Every structure is written in structure tokens, then in C-alpha cells.
Amino acid sequence: MTIELSAQERALLKKALDPYLSDLQQAIAASKRDTSALHAEEDLVKALLGKLAAG
């Protein structure tokens, strides 16, 4: 599936994902349990941010 986003939509999505990624990374660092699912989510968010940056 392809989703087309305007520049404003990309900027808003990046604005929402940046702090989420930071919070997610803090949760991973503070976790004493299996973090493989959190790492997978982190990778997905990073990939999305990369796609947004590429335009």
C-alpha cells in the first residue's frame, strides 16, 4: 500500500514520531525485560522517519 503525504503532513508526522522514538528508546534503556519487540518497533519508527526525510 502506498500513502501519499503532502509536505505539511510529512512534517506533522515527523513532529509526532521524533518524541515517540525518544520515549521508546528511554523505555528500552530502562527495561529489565525482553526488549526485542521494542527494538523491532524502534527500527520501524526509524525506517518511517527515514522515508519521511527522503520525501
C-alpha positions as CSV (number, residue, x, y, z in Angstrom):
1,M,0.0,0.0,0.0
2,T,1.2,3.5,-0.8
3,I,0.2,6.6,1.1
4,E,0.9,9.9,-0.4
5,L,1.6,12.7,2.0
6,S,1.8,16.5,1.5
7,A,4.8,18.3,2.8
8,Q,2.7,19.5,5.8
9,E,1.6,16.0,6.5
10,R,5.1,14.7,6.4
11,A,6.3,17.5,8.8
12,L,3.5,16.8,11.2
13,L,4.2,13.0,11.2
14,K,7.9,13.6,11.8
15,K,7.0,16.0,14.6
16,A,4.9,13.3,16.2
17,L,7.3,10.4,15.7
18,D,10.5,12.2,16.9
19,P,9.4,12.4,20.6
20,Y,7.8,8.9,20.4
21,L,11.1,7.5,19.2
22,S,12.9,9.2,22.1
23,D,10.4,7.9,24.6
24,L,10.7,4.4,23.1
25,Q,14.5,4.5,23.4
26,Q,14.2,5.5,27.0
27,A,11.8,2.7,27.7
28,I,14.3,0.2,26.1
29,A,17.1,1.6,28.2
30,A,15.1,1.4,31.4
31,S,13.6,-2.1,30.7
32,K,14.7,-5.1,32.6
33,R,12.6,-7.5,30.4
34,D,12.9,-8.8,26.9
35,T,13.1,-5.7,24.6
36,S,13.1,-7.5,21.2
37,A,9.6,-6.2,20.4
38,L,10.6,-2.7,21.5
39,H,13.7,-2.9,19.3
40,A,11.6,-4.0,16.3
41,E,9.2,-1.1,16.9
42,E,12.2,1.3,17.2
43,D,13.6,0.0,13.9
44,L,10.2,0.6,12.3
45,V,9.9,4.1,13.5
46,K,13.5,4.9,12.4
47,A,12.6,3.5,8.9
48,L,9.5,5.6,8.8
49,L,11.4,8.7,9.7
50,G,14.0,7.9,7.1
51,K,11.3,7.6,4.4
52,L,9.8,10.9,5.6
53,A,13.2,12.6,5.3
54,A,13.7,11.3,1.8
55,G,10.4,12.8,0.8
